[in-house]
C-alpha cells in the first residue's frame, strides 16, 4: 500500500540512516562528494530541500562548521532527529513541502538536495527550480544528488505504475504519497535549464546516481 510521504519516512526513522548509508551503492562516497561541493566560506547560507535527518550535513559541517542551513522536510520526526544531532549549529528547520514554502530572493549561497526529488514530474519540477534559482545569490548554485531512470522507457514505466496504484487504492490527487518516479538525467538537466539556470553540469556518477551542479 502506498503511504503518505511524511509518514513513510517517519515510520522508518530508526532504520533510515543505516539504510541510506549501507544499502544504497556508494552512498558514503556520494554524500561526501556532495558536501565537498558545497561552499566552504565561513557563515555561508545553504538551503537543503528534503533534508531528512541531515545525512549530507554529517559530511558538510566538519568541512564548514559555521555554515548556516535552512532545511525543509515533510517528516516531523526526521526534522526532530536532525535538530538533536546539530543542536550547536545555526539551523532553521521548516516543516512542509518545498513546493509550497517561499524561498525568498537572493537568500542563499547554495542549495542542495540529496535523494529527495525523484518523486516528481518535469512539469512539477520546472516551477520549483525557477523559485529555487531566484532564491540564490549571484553566482549561487544548486547541487542535486539523486538517482535517475536509465531510459525513457524506465521513466515512463514508473510513472504509469504510480498512476495505476493510485487508482487501485483510491488515492485522491491531493494526497502526496511515497513512490519513486525518477526522470532520466537528460530530462532533469532539461528541467534545470528550462528554469533558467545558466549552466548545468554532471559532476560525477555512480551507476544511476548522479551529482548535478546548476549555476544560477
N, C-alpha and C positions, 0 to 999 in steps of 0.2 A: 504493500500500500504506500502511496505517495504521502509524504509528511510535509507540513509547512516548514519553510526554510529555517527560521529561527529555532523552532522546536527540534528539527532534525539534528542540528549541531549541539544544542544544549543537552539533548538526550544522550549524546556521545561525548560529553565534556571530559569525562575521566579517562577516556582512551584516545582522545583527539590528537594530542601532541605526539604520542607514541606512534599512532597510525601514520600521521603526516611525515614524520621523520624516518620511520623504519619500514614502512610498507609501500612508499612511493619511490620508485627508482631515482637515485641520485639526488634525493631531496636535500640532504645536508649540503651538497655541493651547490645546488641552485639557490637555497636560502642564503648561503654565504655570499655567492656571486651577486645576488640581488642587493644585499646590504653593502657590498663593496662599491656598487654603482650608484648609491645614493650620496648626496652631498656630505662632505666631511667638515664643512665650515662650522665652527662653534656657534650654537644658538640658531642654526637654520631651522626652518619650519617645514615639516613634512605632513602631507595628507595621506592617510592609509585607508584605502577602500576595502571593506570586508576584512577588517583587521583580526578578527577572531581573538585568540589568546596572545597574539603578538609574536608568533614564532620568528618572523623576519626581524622583529625588534630585538630578539635574543642575540641575533648576529650583528645588528646595527649599533646598539648602544655601546658595546665595547669599543667600537670604532669612533663613535661620536657621542659621548655621554651627556653632552649639554644640548643635544638636539631637542627641539620642541616637536611634539607629534599630536596631530588630531586624528583620531581613529573613529571610523563609522562601522557599525555592525548591527545585524538584526537580532542577535542572540544575547540576551542579558547575562546569562551565565558565563559566556565567553568574555564579555567585557569586564565582569567582576573578577574573573581569573587574571586577565591582563592587568587590571588595576592593582591586584595583590602582588603580582610579580614585579611591577615597576612603580612601587609606592614612592620612590625617591626621585622619579623622573617627571619632567614637565609634559604631562599628557592630558589632553582633553578628549573625553570619550562621549560619543553621541550614539544613542540607541535609535535605530531606524534604518530606512532604505536610502542608500546613496543616490537613488533616482529622485527622491522627494526632498532631500535636505539641501538647502542652498550652500554653496561653497564660497561665495563672495568673489571679489575681483582682485587679482594680483595679491593673493594672500600667502601663497606657498612657494617655497624654493623648488620643491619637487613633490611628486605624488608617487605612490606605489600601490600595487595590488598583486597579491600572490594567491593563486588557486581560488579565485572568487568569481571571476567574470565569465566563466564557461557555462552560464545558465541562460544566456540572453541572445536574442536575435540581433542581426545587424541594424535593423530599424530601431530597436531599443537602445543600442549602444551609441549610435551616432550623436543623438542629442545629449546623452550623458558625457560623451567625450568633448563635445562643444562646451558644455558647462565646466568641465574639468580644465580645458585649455584656458578659458577666461580666468580661472582661479589661480593660475600660475603666474609668477612674476616674469619679467622679461628674461629670456634665456632659461626659464624654468623647464622642467621636463618630467615625463611620466615613465616610470619603469613598470612594465607589465610582465609578470611571470605567471604563466598558465600553461595548461596543456590544450592541444588543438587537434581537431579532426585531421586525419591524414589524407582525406579525399573529400570531394563534394558529395559523393555517394554516402560516405560515413556521416557527414554533417546532416544531410537530408534524412537519413535513417533515424538518427537520434531525435530530430525534431518531430518526425512523424510518429515515433513511439511515444513521445511525451503527449502529443495531441490525442493519441489513441487511449492512453492510460487515463488522462484527464476525463475523457468522455465516458469511459467504462466506469470510473469511480464517481462520476457526477460532480466533479470539481469545477466550481464557477471560475470565470476568467480572473476575477479579482484576487483569488487565493494564490499566493506565491509559494510554490512547492519545490522541494528539492528533487531535481533530476538533471543530469549533466547533458547539455546540448552544445558541445564546443563547435565553434566555427573552424574553418581552415585558417591557417596562419595568413594566407594570402588575403582572405576576406577580412580578417582582423586588421591587417595593415591598411586595407582599403577603408575600413571604418574610421581609423585614426586620421587618415589623410582627408577623408570627406568631412571630418570635424574641424579641419583647418590646421592641424599640426604641420609645421614647416618641413620636418623630416621625420622618417620612421625607419629605424634600423634594427635588424635582428642581431643582438649582441652574442647570443650563444644558444645552443640547442642540446638537449639530452632526450633523444627519442622524440616523443610527441610534445615534450615540454620545451617551450621557447622563452627567452627573455627578450622583450622588445623595449626599445628606448624611443619615445616620441617627444621631440623637442617643440616647445611652443612656437 
